[in-house]
Each structure stands twice: as structure tokens, then as C-alpha cells.
Amino acid sequence: MADLLTHVLVPFVLLTVASWRVDWLDRRWVVVGMGGGAIPDLVKVDLVLEADSVGAMLGVPLSYGSFSTLGGVLVVAALITLAFRRDHWRRVYGLLVAGGLSALVLDGLRVFADGHASAWLYPFTNWRPPTPSLYVSSDPTVLVVTLALAMVVLVADRYREPS
Amino acid sequence: MKVRYRAVVALLLLSVLGASFVHYEATEDQRWPYPDADELAADYDTYVGKQAFLFGEVTAVDADGAAFTIKVEATGEIITLSVNGSDADVERGGTVQVYGTLEPDRTVDAQVVRVVNASTGALLYKYGASLVGVLLFLVLFARYWRVDTGRWVLEARRDG
């Protein structure tokens, strides 16, 4: 997957541009969407709490892979939404899912030697969509391009403000 | 919604999430038609002639660069495989994806080799950038949102 900084910057770019059309979508809501972009990265929990060890302890094999899927994003987004005030729920959930989805789509474009991305539409389908294999996860170009886009959008957003 | 009810819903959602961890692992074969490292470690010979898609770290590269060795992590052990037929520019310590046919003697006849992390430095870069991402998000979030300790919910800051 792309790095987490890219994952939070992509929703920033998309939602900030969207905010030019949608009145209520101010910076605080954009930030919620950025958080959504980080949801699929929860799969990295494995670095501190290995799924194999936890599975061995519980006596049932498990994998955190579902974090990086549509199903995982829908469930984790719901959990996070619960922490917000009741009348924010609809917006928060929508933004978290949008952010998470952007990260999944971005990761779906990365290199897989057999030409198919991971089955990120799980649990709705086990199908692995074809990937154009645009980048490898450690390729700084992805981050540089995203950072540049974020800068452009940030500046454009500032200039828009007075109107 | 009262804290009590929210806690109940959260527990339900956590159970769904936990179930997905187990289900995801149990149904892995339906998404990944290739033998995994554990299966290869247990009985490599069964899979000779089959297609494999492996993620591994390069441990050695032949002098002419035509073949290299990777180590692949299985549960509790590490298996070593030779990779032939690749023209990819690999370096020791790098991480690669290998797609190819399993041959006898733990050798892979590669059709496609892609270098994922050219070296350990590439992995460090990725984690470094991710850490910056976490910090950036936390700073921004704290700037626009606060915890309403009366009702234990997240609330937008008025001055945000």
C-alpha cells in the first residue's frame, strides 16, 4: 500500500476541492475524511500485535487483512462514528467511508506481479480487480505528486476564501 | 445517545470486526489461488509445477545477476527459494514479488519479478512517511475537534 501520509493527503485534496461546491464541507469535515483514509492502514497493527500470535493464543487462526477491505472500512468507520455527537453521525460516517475508499482505490493501483490487486471488495466479492501496476509502495513519486497536489489545492483554497 | 447504548453498539461492531479477522483468514484460499509460505514449508513437492506468487527478501544474487535467492517468512520458520529467469534488477536486502512456476528443489521459474522495496532504506522511508501522516492527522484533528467530557462525545471546536 501507499504510505499513510499519502492516504490522508488524497482525501484532503479530493474533499477540499469538493468543499468549493458543498457549503457545509469546511476544514473540520475534511479532516474527518482524512482520518477515513487511514482506516485501511490499521492492517499494520500486525507490527505491534502479530495476528499469528493472537490467533495461536485464542486457538483460532486470524488475519487483520479485512481492515484493508471495503467491509473493514464500513465497520471501522461505524465504530469511529459512534464517538461523535449524534447529529454528526451521518456526515462523519459518509466522510470516513469516502476517505477509506479513496485509500483502497489508490492501493488497488499498485504493483502486483500477477496483474491483479488484492481482493479489496471483500466481503462482497473475493474477486481481485485488475491493477495497472502504477507504483510500488516505497516509490516516493506517489507521495511527491500527492504533496504537490495538496499544495496547489491549499493555495487555491486560500485564494477562494474572500469571495 | 447514551454512553451505555453506544458501548453496546460498539461491542457489536467489534464482534463483527473480530469475526471478519477469522473469516478473512479462513477464506484466504478463495481470494489467493496460490500456495502460501506455510504450505510450501510443510510440503513443497506437492506444489511443483503449480503457479506461485511469493513476497520475499532477496538474500543473495548470483554473480551474473540471472538468478537470486529469496527468503519467505512462514509461521515459525523461514524458507529459502532460488529464483531463475528474471531480468529484474534486484539487490540483496530488497523485497520482491515473484510470480512464476514452482520447479523441483525449491526453485522458482519466474515469469514476473517486481522489486517492491529496493532496500531496507525503502522500507524505512515508508514507515517514516507514515509516521508523519499520523502526526499530521492528529494535529489537525485536535485543532478542529475536542472531547466533550460531559457526554463523552467528539464535538467540533467553535473556533475551528
Interface residues (C-beta under 8 A of the other chain):
Chain A: D3 L4 L5 T6 H7 V8 L9 R27 R28 V31 M34 G35 A38 D41 K44 A51 D52 G55 V60 P61 L62 S63 Y64 G65 S66 T69 G71 G72 V75 V76 A78 L79 L82 A83 F84 R85 R86 H88 V111 F112 A113 D114 S118 A119 Y122 P123 N126 R128 S133 V136 S137 S138 P140 L143
Chain B: M1 R6 V9 A10 L13 L14 V16 L17 G18 S20 F21 V22 H23 Y24 E25 A26 T27 E28 Q30 R31 F53 T75 Q97 V98 Y99 V112 V113 R114 V115 V116 N117 A118 A122 L123 Y125 K126 Y127 A129 S130 L131 V132 G133 V134 L136 F137 L140 F141 R143 Y144 W145 D148 R151 V153 L154 E155 A156 R157 G160
